[in-house]
Amino acid sequence: MLEISNDLQVNQPTVTTIGNTFVSVENYLSILEYENDLIRVKTKAKTIKILGDKLLLKYITEGEIGIKGVIYSIEYVD
């Protein structure tokens, strides 16, 4: 059986941005707040705070969230 190194196992949140108009968050736990200009996403490690304009959930699955809009900042907060 093939063993996967701990370095390759991704349990931490993975945040991917495309320009300033799209962000995806993988390995999230829940959405804490959802507003037109603010989305807060809880992960195992931290809360991810996304500030922008006209933010909307493009898709949501069990393991990933896609957010579209004009993104001004992404912060990791406790």
LINNORQUI-V971142 format. One record per residue. N is the residue number from 1. PHI is phi in whole degrees, -180 to 180 (999 if undefined). NEAR is the number of other C-alpha atoms within 10 Angstrom. D_CENTER is the distance of its C-alpha to the mean C-alpha in Angstrom with 1 decimal. Layout:
# LINNORQUI-V971142
N:PHI:NEAR:D_CENTER ; N:PHI:NEAR:D_CENTER
This chain:
# LINNORQUI-V971142
1:999:3:32.4 ; 2:-80:4:29.7 ; 3:-102:5:27.9 ; 4:-100:8:24.4 ; 5:-60:7:24.2 ; 6:-60:8:21.9 ; 7:-65:6:20.7 ; 8:-92:7:19.5 ; 9:-80:8:17.8 ; 10:-104:10:14.1 ; 11:-108:13:13.2 ; 12:-83:13:10.9 ; 13:-65:20:7.2 ; 14:-117:13:7.0 ; 15:-112:16:5.3 ; 16:-121:12:7.7 ; 17:-115:14:9.4 ; 18:-122:10:12.6 ; 19:58:9:14.8 ; 20:-117:13:13.9 ; 21:-120:16:13.5 ; 22:-152:18:10.4 ; 23:-142:21:6.8 ; 24:-120:18:5.0 ; 25:-123:19:2.5 ; 26:-102:19:5.8 ; 27:62:19:8.0 ; 28:-94:24:6.7 ; 29:-104:15:9.9 ; 30:-162:14:10.0 ; 31:-98:14:9.4 ; 32:-87:12:11.7 ; 33:-150:11:12.5 ; 34:-140:14:12.5 ; 35:-129:13:14.8 ; 36:-62:12:15.8 ; 37:-120:16:15.0 ; 38:-153:17:12.3 ; 39:-132:20:9.3 ; 40:-114:20:8.6 ; 41:-121:19:6.3 ; 42:-87:20:8.5 ; 43:-126:20:8.3 ; 44:-62:12:11.7 ; 45:-88:14:11.9 ; 46:-148:15:10.7 ; 47:-99:20:9.1 ; 48:-103:22:6.5 ; 49:-110:17:8.6 ; 50:-112:21:8.3 ; 51:-107:20:12.0 ; 52:-177:19:13.7 ; 53:-136:16:16.2 ; 54:56:14:16.5 ; 55:-73:21:12.8 ; 56:-149:18:12.6 ; 57:-78:15:10.7 ; 58:-77:13:12.1 ; 59:-156:11:11.5 ; 60:-146:12:10.4 ; 61:-125:9:11.7 ; 62:-63:10:12.4 ; 63:-117:11:10.0 ; 64:-151:16:7.3 ; 65:-123:20:6.1 ; 66:-113:18:7.4 ; 67:-121:20:8.0 ; 68:-117:19:11.4 ; 69:148:19:13.6 ; 70:-94:18:14.9 ; 71:-97:22:12.3 ; 72:-94:12:14.3 ; 73:-158:11:12.2 ; 74:-129:16:9.1 ; 75:-123:12:10.4 ; 76:-107:14:10.2 ; 77:-125:11:12.7 ; 78:-80:8:14.7
